[in-house]
Amino acid sequence: MSATIQSWIGSSLIRNFPSTSPGGNRPLRLDVARNERFSFQVGFRHSCASGQPLTEPVRVSVEISPPAFWAIRVRRVGYVPVRHRSHLAAMEETDGFHQLPGFVPDPLFDETEILLPPEETHSFWISVRARGRGAPPGLHELTVVCRVGKRILRSHKVSIRVADLLVGKRKDFRVTQWFYCDALLEYYRLQPFEERFWELLERYLKNLADHGQDTIYVPLLTPSLDGFKRPTQLLHVARRGKSWQFNWEAVKRFVDTARRVGLTHFEWPHLFTQWGCARAIAVYRGHGETEEPLWRREEPALSPVYRRFLGKLLPELHEFLRAEKLLKRSFFHLSDEPRREHLENYRAARAMIREIAPWIKVMDALSDIQFAREGVTDLPVAAVNHIMPFLEEKLACWAYYCCSQRGPYLNRLLDTPLSKIRMNGWLFHRWPLGGFLHWGANYWFMRGSRNLADPYHIQDAGAWPDWPYGDPFIVYPGPHGPVDSIRWEVLGESLQDMALLQTLGIEGDNPLLAPLKNFADFPKSEKWLLDTRRRLLRSAPVKRQSGLRTRRGTKDEPQMATEAHS
């Protein structure tokens, strides 16, 4: 024969690159809780005999018939071009080190077949979600039928051991990735805020919630983030004499849309410009349709006109939040990523906000602990390469990472190993953190501009090496809504791991988590993850009646408590 088609079953924590060799015949065995979602991959390789001409592409497909208690989604794994590796990262911290520059698997398309070229590897991503209260406990099997044309190439078996455990909803840990409505408007060529915008917005917000995000950035005013942006001002502003009149209708519709799909907490826009509170943010008449500003672009942060505007806006925001019962579910910002040289400006801006709106508590992404020590930032969001002193001083904080946290640090870049991305939830659970923030859910622009960057061809906003590939977004735009990425699927399952640890009563100081030293020094292998999950699930007590049941740990087994949650 001049060509060979091979198929195999593989983990969701291993990327299949175009040159990846066939995965062999090893069976795949997974351990899950009754209501957990999980995933795996089916790989195909079309190989030609040495010295022979390349053969024609062949059409391959995947079929799975699930039991009634599971819903199956099959998606083709797409490739995107990554032109450079993330620098400052060692070989072992870079997935596909020898394949890059090159094509990296990431977007997931709802397709069950592909025209497989010769001498290439392609794969399908299989997502399994529980229906109702999930699968009955015990051993189950999924049969994956791989076809070449209409001919069955091979049938694979996936063994799944289901523990008698229902994972509860994650508690006391917020997750936000900033969603850019201007990207939605630009990519889909919409005007704010036409009906098509609201339809697409709901699909994207539902996608965020489905992956474990519970907090959303609300563009009450146009976010003062990464350049001078297209107005996305939900608040309608009209001049009335020397004051202003506000219409909150679009703000309420945004909030209602978010709550309808499962988002529960809300971030309100930064009140001053990025990197240090130097200026007032841009605010426009109407919704900003004509981009007519209320003041000049260089308006100082503490100017009388801006102080009067905030004096009108913030009391009305307070009333809106009270009426919508959102005061305890809201987070407020002054300025993104202020540094030590901005501390004086930041103090002054914070003092003004305290006078106008003493009820506001401020949360900002920053790395200098002095902001937290002084209390000018009530809830610091510390970068993971600077966070340990915050935790050692027992300062309440959230965590974030972005372009600067590379090498050994936790991240979710296009060359971050998937097993490392899966450690997000474990590391967040290890310390008493209140949440996680990332700046880029869908930043589909060239850096600091209004020019769209095709996400399927440019994943660094044209800003490498400052912005590594995969930093600006984790979800792709599709013709009718969001297209998931592998990274987003793995991160979502990682947040589910965090809920599992909470359900089992595993505290952060449990010896099981002792190998997690900090956000650079932690287990990063697929084996550690799967072995630890298996150990947890197989040591979980069988629930025989409602209520909390405990099992005392042994030398080799952590002490756990489990409670069934629907």
C-alpha positions as CSV (number, residue, x, y, z in Angstrom):
1,M,0.0,0.0,0.0
2,S,1.2,3.5,-0.8
3,A,-0.7,5.2,2.1
4,T,-1.8,4.3,5.6
5,I,-4.6,6.0,7.6
6,Q,-4.3,5.7,11.4
7,S,-6.7,6.8,14.2
8,W,-6.2,6.9,17.9
9,I,-7.8,8.2,21.1
10,G,-5.9,10.7,23.2
11,S,-6.1,13.0,26.2
12,S,-7.5,16.5,26.1
13,L,-4.2,17.7,27.6
14,I,-2.0,16.9,24.6
15,R,-1.9,19.1,21.5
16,N,-1.8,17.3,18.1
17,F,0.3,19.4,15.7
18,P,0.3,18.7,12.0
19,S,3.5,16.7,12.3
20,T,2.4,14.7,15.5
21,S,3.0,11.0,15.1
22,P,0.1,8.6,15.7
23,G,-0.7,8.0,19.3
24,G,-0.7,4.2,19.3
25,N,-3.2,1.8,20.7
26,R,-3.2,2.7,24.4
27,P,-6.7,2.6,25.9
28,L,-8.0,5.8,27.4
29,R,-9.5,5.6,30.9
30,L,-11.0,8.6,32.7
31,D,-12.4,9.2,36.2
32,V,-15.2,11.7,36.5
33,A,-17.9,12.7,39.0
34,R,-21.5,12.1,38.0
35,N,-22.2,15.6,36.7
36,E,-18.7,16.6,35.5
37,R,-18.1,17.6,31.9
38,F,-15.0,16.0,30.3
39,S,-13.2,15.8,27.0
40,F,-10.8,13.7,24.9
41,Q,-9.5,13.7,21.4
42,V,-9.6,11.5,18.3
43,G,-6.5,11.8,16.1
44,F,-6.0,10.9,12.5
45,R,-2.7,10.6,10.5
46,H,-2.5,10.1,6.8
47,S,1.0,8.6,6.0
48,C,2.5,7.8,2.6
49,A,5.0,5.1,1.9
50,S,8.6,6.3,1.9
51,G,9.8,7.3,-1.6
52,Q,6.2,7.2,-3.0
53,P,4.3,10.1,-4.4
54,L,1.7,11.7,-2.1
55,T,-1.7,10.2,-2.4
56,E,-5.0,12.0,-2.7
57,P,-6.6,13.5,0.5
58,V,-9.2,11.2,2.1
59,R,-12.4,12.1,4.0
60,V,-12.4,10.9,7.6
61,S,-15.2,11.2,10.2
62,V,-16.1,10.4,13.8
63,E,-19.3,9.0,15.1
64,I,-20.3,8.4,18.8
65,S,-23.6,7.2,20.1
66,P,-23.8,8.2,23.8
67,P,-26.0,6.9,26.5
68,A,-29.0,9.0,27.5
69,F,-27.3,10.5,30.5
70,W,-24.5,12.1,28.4
71,A,-24.6,14.7,25.6
72,I,-21.8,14.5,23.1
73,R,-20.4,17.4,21.0
74,V,-17.8,16.5,18.3
75,R,-15.7,19.4,16.9
76,R,-12.9,19.5,14.4
77,V,-9.7,21.0,15.9
78,G,-8.5,23.9,13.7
79,Y,-5.0,25.2,13.3
80,V,-3.8,28.8,13.6
81,P,-0.4,30.1,12.5
82,V,1.9,31.1,15.4
83,R,4.9,33.0,14.0
84,H,7.0,33.1,17.2
85,R,7.4,31.2,20.5
86,S,6.9,33.1,23.7
87,H,10.3,34.3,24.7
88,L,11.7,33.9,28.2
89,A,10.3,30.4,28.3
90,A,12.4,27.2,28.6
91,M,11.9,24.4,26.2
92,E,10.0,22.3,28.7
93,E,7.7,25.2,29.4
94,T,6.8,25.6,25.7
95,D,4.4,23.2,24.0
96,G,5.4,22.5,20.5
97,F,8.9,24.0,20.9
98,H,10.2,22.1,17.9
99,Q,7.0,22.8,15.8
100,L,7.1,26.6,16.2
101,P,7.0,28.7,14.3
102,G,4.2,26.8,12.7
103,F,0.5,25.8,13.0
104,V,-0.9,25.3,16.5
105,P,-4.3,23.6,17.3
106,D,-6.8,25.9,19.0
107,P,-10.2,26.8,17.5
108,L,-12.9,24.2,17.6
109,F,-15.4,23.9,14.7
110,D,-18.7,22.1,14.8
111,E,-17.7,19.5,12.2
112,T,-17.6,15.7,12.4
113,E,-15.5,15.1,9.2
114,I,-12.5,16.5,7.5
115,L,-10.6,16.1,4.2
116,L,-7.4,14.6,5.6
117,P,-4.3,15.6,3.6
118,P,-1.3,13.2,3.2
119,E,1.5,13.5,5.7
120,E,-0.6,15.5,8.2
121,T,-2.2,14.9,11.5
122,H,-5.6,16.3,12.4
123,S,-7.9,15.7,15.3
124,F,-11.4,16.0,16.7
125,W,-12.3,17.3,20.1
126,I,-15.0,15.3,21.9
127,S,-16.9,17.1,24.7
128,V,-19.1,15.1,27.0
129,R,-21.6,16.9,29.3
130,A,-23.9,15.3,31.8
131,R,-27.7,15.5,31.4
132,G,-29.9,16.1,34.4
133,R,-28.2,14.7,37.5
134,G,-25.6,12.9,35.4
135,A,-24.4,9.5,34.9
136,P,-25.1,6.6,37.3
137,P,-22.0,5.6,39.3
138,G,-19.9,2.7,38.0
139,L,-18.0,1.8,34.9
140,H,-19.2,3.0,31.5
141,E,-17.9,2.9,28.0
142,L,-18.1,5.1,24.9
143,T,-17.5,3.7,21.5
144,V,-15.9,6.0,18.9
145,V,-16.3,4.9,15.3
146,C,-13.7,6.3,12.9
147,R,-14.5,6.1,9.2
148,V,-12.7,6.7,6.0
149,G,-15.4,7.6,3.6
150,K,-18.2,5.2,4.4
151,R,-15.8,2.4,5.5
152,I,-15.2,1.8,9.2
153,L,-11.5,2.3,9.8
154,R,-11.6,1.4,13.5
155,S,-13.7,1.5,16.6
156,H,-12.1,2.8,19.8
157,K,-13.3,2.3,23.4
158,V,-13.1,4.9,26.1
159,S,-13.6,3.6,29.6
160,I,-15.1,6.1,32.1
161,R,-15.3,5.3,35.9
162,V,-18.1,7.5,37.4
163,A,-17.8,8.2,41.1
164,D,-20.9,8.5,43.2
165,L,-20.4,12.2,43.6
166,L,-22.1,15.3,42.4
167,V,-19.8,18.3,42.2
168,G,-21.2,21.4,43.7
169,K,-21.2,24.9,42.2
170,R,-17.9,26.8,42.8
171,K,-18.2,29.1,45.8
172,D,-16.6,32.3,46.9
173,F,-14.3,32.7,43.9
174,R,-15.1,35.1,41.0
175,V,-13.8,34.8,37.5
176,T,-13.8,37.6,34.9
177,Q,-12.2,38.0,31.5
178,W,-12.8,41.4,30.0
179,F,-15.3,41.2,27.2
180,Y,-15.0,44.0,24.5
181,C,-18.3,45.1,23.0
182,D,-16.4,47.3,20.5
183,A,-14.8,44.1,19.1
184,L,-18.3,42.6,18.7
185,L,-19.5,45.7,16.9
186,E,-16.5,45.9,14.6
187,Y,-16.2,42.3,13.7
188,Y,-19.9,41.9,12.9
189,R,-20.2,45.4,11.4
190,L,-22.9,46.5,13.8
191,Q,-24.1,49.8,15.1
192,P,-24.7,50.2,18.9
193,F,-27.1,49.0,20.1
194,E,-29.1,47.3,17.3
195,E,-31.0,44.1,17.9
196,R,-28.3,41.9,16.2
197,F,-25.9,43.2,18.8
198,W,-28.0,42.0,21.7
199,E,-28.5,38.6,20.0
200,L,-24.8,38.1,19.6
201,L,-24.0,39.5,23.0
202,E,-26.2,36.9,24.7
203,R,-24.5,34.0,22.8
204,Y,-21.1,35.3,23.9
205,L,-22.0,35.9,27.5
206,K,-23.6,32.5,27.7
207,N,-20.4,31.0,26.4
208,L,-18.5,32.7,29.1
209,A,-20.9,31.5,31.8
210,D,-20.8,27.9,30.4
211,H,-17.0,27.8,30.9
212,G,-17.1,28.9,34.6
213,Q,-16.9,32.7,34.3
214,D,-19.4,34.4,36.6
215,T,-18.4,38.1,36.4
216,I,-18.7,40.5,33.4
217,Y,-17.3,43.9,32.7
218,V,-20.2,46.3,32.0
219,P,-19.4,49.2,29.5
220,L,-21.5,51.7,31.3
221,L,-19.0,54.1,29.8
222,T,-16.4,53.2,27.2
223,P,-13.6,51.3,28.9
224,S,-10.4,53.2,29.2
225,L,-8.3,50.2,28.2
226,D,-5.6,49.8,25.5
227,G,-6.0,52.8,23.3
228,F,-8.7,55.2,22.2
229,K,-11.6,52.9,21.6
230,R,-14.8,53.0,19.6
231,P,-17.5,54.2,21.9
232,T,-19.6,51.4,23.5
233,Q,-21.3,53.6,26.1
234,L,-24.4,51.9,27.4
235,L,-25.4,54.9,29.4
236,H,-27.2,57.5,27.3
237,V,-26.0,61.0,28.3
238,A,-27.8,64.2,27.4
239,R,-26.9,67.8,28.4
240,R,-29.3,69.6,30.7
241,G,-28.2,73.1,31.4
242,K,-24.9,72.9,33.3
243,S,-25.6,69.3,34.3
244,W,-26.4,66.0,32.6
245,Q,-29.3,63.6,32.2
246,F,-28.8,59.8,32.1
247,N,-30.9,57.1,30.5
248,W,-30.2,53.6,32.0
249,E,-32.3,51.5,29.7
250,A,-29.4,49.9,27.7
251,V,-27.4,49.4,31.0
252,K,-30.3,47.5,32.4
253,R,-30.8,45.4,29.3
254,F,-27.1,44.4,29.4
255,V,-27.3,43.4,33.1
256,D,-30.6,41.5,32.4
257,T,-29.0,39.7,29.5
258,A,-26.0,38.7,31.6
259,R,-28.1,37.5,34.5
260,R,-30.3,35.5,32.1
261,V,-27.4,33.4,30.9
262,G,-25.9,32.8,34.4
263,L,-23.5,35.6,35.1
264,T,-24.0,36.8,38.6
265,H,-21.4,39.6,39.3
266,F,-20.5,42.8,37.6
267,E,-17.5,45.0,37.1
268,W,-18.0,48.7,36.4
269,P,-15.7,50.7,34.1
270,H,-12.5,52.3,35.3
271,L,-13.2,55.9,36.2
272,F,-9.8,57.2,35.2
273,T,-7.4,56.5,32.4
274,Q,-5.1,53.4,32.4
275,W,-1.7,53.4,34.1
276,G,-2.1,55.9,36.8
277,C,-5.3,58.1,36.9
278,A,-3.7,61.0,35.0
279,R,-6.9,62.0,33.1
280,A,-10.6,61.8,33.0
281,I,-12.0,59.0,30.7
282,A,-13.8,59.8,27.5
283,V,-17.5,60.3,27.9
284,Y,-19.8,61.1,24.9
285,R,-23.2,62.6,24.2
286,G,-25.9,60.0,23.6
287,H,-24.3,56.6,23.3
288,G,-21.3,58.1,21.5
289,E,-22.8,57.6,18.0
290,T,-21.2,60.8,16.7
291,E,-18.3,60.6,19.1
292,E,-19.0,64.1,20.5
293,P,-17.0,64.2,23.8
294,L,-18.3,66.0,26.9
295,W,-14.7,67.4,27.5
296,R,-11.4,67.5,25.8
297,R,-9.3,64.3,25.6
298,E,-6.6,65.7,27.9
299,E,-9.0,66.6,30.7
300,P,-7.2,66.2,34.1
301,A,-8.5,63.5,36.4
302,L,-9.4,66.0,39.1
303,S,-10.8,68.8,36.9
304,P,-13.9,70.6,38.2
305,V,-16.0,69.5,35.1
306,Y,-15.1,65.8,35.6
307,R,-15.7,66.1,39.4
308,R,-19.2,67.5,38.7
309,F,-19.9,64.7,36.2
310,L,-19.0,62.0,38.7
311,G,-20.9,63.8,41.3
312,K,-24.0,63.4,39.2
313,L,-23.2,59.9,37.8
314,L,-22.1,58.0,40.9
315,P,-25.2,58.7,43.1
316,E,-27.4,57.5,40.2
317,L,-25.3,54.4,39.7
318,H,-25.7,53.7,43.5
319,E,-29.5,54.0,43.1
320,F,-29.5,51.7,40.0
321,L,-27.4,49.1,41.8
322,R,-29.7,49.2,44.8
323,A,-32.8,48.9,42.7
324,E,-31.3,45.9,40.8
325,K,-30.0,44.4,44.0
326,L,-26.4,44.4,42.7
327,L,-24.5,46.4,45.3
328,K,-23.0,43.3,46.9
329,R,-22.4,41.8,43.5
330,S,-20.4,44.7,42.0
331,F,-16.7,45.6,41.6
332,F,-15.4,49.1,40.9
333,H,-12.1,50.3,39.3
334,L,-10.1,53.5,39.3
335,S,-7.2,52.8,36.9
336,D,-5.8,49.6,35.3
337,E,-2.2,48.6,36.3
338,P,-1.0,51.7,38.2
339,R,2.7,51.6,39.2
340,R,4.7,53.1,42.1
341,E,5.3,56.3,40.2
342,H,1.5,56.7,39.8
343,L,0.8,56.4,43.5
344,E,0.3,60.1,44.2
345,N,-2.1,60.5,41.3
346,Y,-4.0,57.4,42.5
347,R,-4.2,58.6,46.1
348,A,-5.7,61.9,44.9
349,A,-8.3,60.2,42.6
350,R,-9.2,57.7,45.4
351,A,-9.8,60.6,47.8
352,M,-12.1,62.3,45.3
353,I,-14.1,59.1,44.8
354,R,-14.4,58.6,48.6
355,E,-15.9,62.1,48.9
356,I,-18.4,61.6,46.1
357,A,-19.2,57.9,46.7
358,P,-18.0,56.6,50.0
359,W,-19.8,53.3,49.3
360,I,-17.4,52.4,46.5
361,K,-14.7,49.8,47.2
362,V,-11.9,49.8,44.6
363,M,-10.5,46.8,42.9
364,D,-7.6,47.2,40.5
365,A,-5.0,45.1,38.7
366,L,-1.5,46.0,40.1
367,S,1.7,44.6,41.2
368,D,3.1,47.1,43.8
369,I,2.0,46.0,47.2
370,Q,2.2,49.5,48.6
371,F,-1.3,50.3,47.1
372,A,-2.7,47.5,49.3
373,R,-0.7,48.3,52.3
374,E,-2.0,51.9,52.3
375,G,-5.6,50.8,51.6
376,V,-5.9,53.1,48.6
377,T,-6.9,49.9,46.7
378,D,-9.4,48.0,48.7
379,L,-9.0,44.8,46.7
380,P,-5.8,44.4,44.7
381,V,-5.6,42.1,41.8
382,A,-2.0,41.0,41.9
383,A,0.0,39.5,39.0
384,V,1.0,35.9,39.7
385,N,4.7,36.7,39.6
386,H,4.2,39.3,42.4
387,I,1.3,37.8,44.4
388,M,3.1,35.8,47.1
389,P,4.0,38.8,49.3
390,F,0.3,39.8,49.2
391,L,-0.6,36.3,50.4
392,E,2.2,36.2,53.0
393,E,0.9,39.5,54.5
394,K,-2.6,38.1,54.4
395,L,-3.9,40.9,52.2
396,A,-7.2,40.0,50.5
397,C,-6.6,39.8,46.8
398,W,-7.4,38.3,43.4
399,A,-4.9,37.0,40.9
400,Y,-4.2,37.9,37.3
401,Y,-1.7,37.1,34.5
402,C,-1.2,38.4,31.0
403,C,1.7,39.1,28.7
404,S,4.5,39.4,31.4
405,Q,3.9,36.2,33.2
406,R,5.8,33.8,31.0
407,G,8.4,31.1,31.5
408,P,7.5,28.9,34.5
409,Y,4.5,31.0,35.5
410,L,0.8,30.1,35.1
411,N,-0.7,31.3,31.9
412,R,-2.9,30.2,29.0
413,L,-0.9,31.2,25.9
414,L,-1.0,29.3,22.6
415,D,2.3,27.6,23.5
416,T,1.5,27.0,27.2
417,P,1.3,23.2,27.8
418,L,-2.4,22.2,28.2
419,S,-1.6,20.3,31.4
420,K,-0.2,23.6,32.8
421,I,-3.4,25.5,31.8
422,R,-5.4,22.8,33.6
423,M,-3.6,23.8,36.8
424,N,-5.4,27.1,37.0
425,G,-8.2,25.9,39.3
426,W,-5.8,24.0,41.5
427,L,-3.6,27.0,42.1
428,F,-6.5,29.3,42.7
429,H,-7.8,26.9,45.3
430,R,-4.4,26.5,47.0
431,W,-4.4,30.0,48.5
432,P,-7.2,32.2,49.9
433,L,-7.9,34.2,46.8
434,G,-11.1,35.9,45.9
435,G,-11.0,35.7,42.2
436,F,-9.2,35.7,38.9
437,L,-9.0,38.4,36.3
438,H,-7.7,38.4,32.7
439,W,-7.8,41.4,30.4
440,G,-8.5,39.5,27.1
441,A,-11.6,37.4,26.5
442,N,-12.0,38.7,22.9
443,Y,-9.5,41.5,22.1
444,W,-9.6,41.0,18.3
445,F,-7.7,44.2,17.5
446,M,-4.2,45.3,16.6
447,R,-2.7,46.6,19.8
448,G,-4.0,50.0,21.0
449,S,-6.0,50.6,17.8
450,R,-9.4,50.3,16.3
451,N,-8.1,48.1,13.5
452,L,-9.4,44.6,13.6
453,A,-6.9,41.7,13.6
454,D,-8.2,38.5,12.1
455,P,-8.0,36.2,15.1
456,Y,-7.5,33.2,12.9
457,H,-4.3,34.7,11.5
458,I,-3.1,37.1,14.2
459,Q,-3.2,36.1,17.9
460,D,-0.7,38.6,19.3
461,A,-2.5,41.9,18.3
462,G,0.6,42.5,16.1
463,A,2.5,43.2,19.4
464,W,4.9,40.3,19.7
465,P,7.2,40.1,21.7
466,D,5.5,42.3,24.2
467,W,2.2,40.4,23.8
468,P,2.8,36.7,23.2
469,Y,0.5,34.6,21.0
470,G,-2.8,33.8,22.7
471,D,-2.7,36.6,25.2
472,P,-5.4,38.9,23.7
473,F,-8.3,36.4,23.5
474,I,-9.5,33.0,24.4
475,V,-12.6,32.8,22.2
476,Y,-12.8,33.3,18.5
477,P,-15.6,34.9,16.5
478,G,-17.7,32.7,14.3
479,P,-20.4,33.5,11.7
480,H,-23.2,33.3,14.2
481,G,-21.4,33.6,17.6
482,P,-18.5,32.3,19.6
483,V,-16.0,29.6,18.5
484,D,-14.4,27.9,21.5
485,S,-10.6,27.4,21.8
486,I,-8.9,24.3,23.2
487,R,-7.4,26.6,25.8
488,W,-10.9,27.8,26.9
489,E,-12.2,24.2,27.2
490,V,-9.2,23.2,29.3
491,L,-9.5,26.3,31.5
492,G,-13.2,25.7,32.0
493,E,-12.5,22.1,33.1
494,S,-9.8,23.5,35.4
495,L,-12.4,25.7,37.1
496,Q,-14.5,22.6,37.5
497,D,-11.5,21.0,39.2
498,M,-11.6,23.8,41.7
499,A,-15.3,23.1,42.4
500,L,-14.4,19.4,42.9
501,L,-11.8,20.3,45.5
502,Q,-14.4,22.5,47.3
503,T,-17.0,19.8,47.2
504,L,-14.6,17.2,48.7
505,G,-13.6,19.6,51.4
506,I,-10.0,19.8,50.4
507,E,-8.5,22.8,52.1
508,G,-5.6,24.8,50.6
509,D,-3.2,23.5,53.2
510,N,-4.1,19.9,52.6
511,P,-0.9,17.8,52.0
512,L,-2.3,16.7,48.7
513,L,-1.7,20.3,47.4
514,A,1.8,20.7,49.0
515,P,3.6,20.3,45.7
516,L,2.0,23.6,44.6
517,K,4.7,25.9,46.0
518,N,3.8,29.1,44.1
519,F,2.5,30.2,40.7
520,A,5.8,29.2,39.0
521,D,6.7,26.1,41.0
522,F,3.9,23.5,40.7
523,P,3.2,20.2,39.1
524,K,2.8,20.6,35.3
525,S,2.4,17.1,34.0
526,E,-0.7,15.3,32.7
527,K,0.2,12.4,34.9
528,W,0.0,14.4,38.2
529,L,-3.3,15.8,37.2
530,L,-4.9,12.6,36.2
531,D,-3.5,10.6,39.1
532,T,-4.6,13.2,41.6
533,R,-8.1,13.4,40.2
534,R,-8.3,9.6,40.2
535,R,-7.2,9.5,43.8
536,L,-9.7,12.1,44.8
537,L,-12.6,10.5,43.0
538,R,-11.8,6.9,44.0
539,S,-11.5,7.9,47.7
540,A,-14.7,9.8,47.7
541,P,-17.3,8.1,49.9
542,V,-20.4,6.6,48.4
543,K,-23.4,8.7,49.2
544,R,-26.1,6.5,50.7
545,Q,-28.4,9.2,52.1
546,S,-28.8,12.9,51.8
547,G,-26.6,15.2,53.9
548,L,-22.9,15.5,54.6
549,R,-20.8,12.4,55.0
550,T,-17.2,12.3,55.9
551,R,-14.4,9.8,55.6
552,R,-11.3,10.0,57.7
553,G,-8.1,10.2,55.6
554,T,-5.3,7.6,55.8
555,K,-1.6,8.1,55.4
556,D,-2.0,7.9,51.6
557,E,-5.4,9.5,51.4
558,P,-6.5,13.1,52.1
559,Q,-9.2,13.7,54.6
560,M,-12.4,14.7,52.7
561,A,-16.0,15.6,53.2
562,T,-18.5,15.3,50.5
563,E,-22.0,16.6,50.0
564,A,-24.2,15.9,47.0
565,H,-25.3,19.0,45.2
566,S,-27.7,19.4,42.4
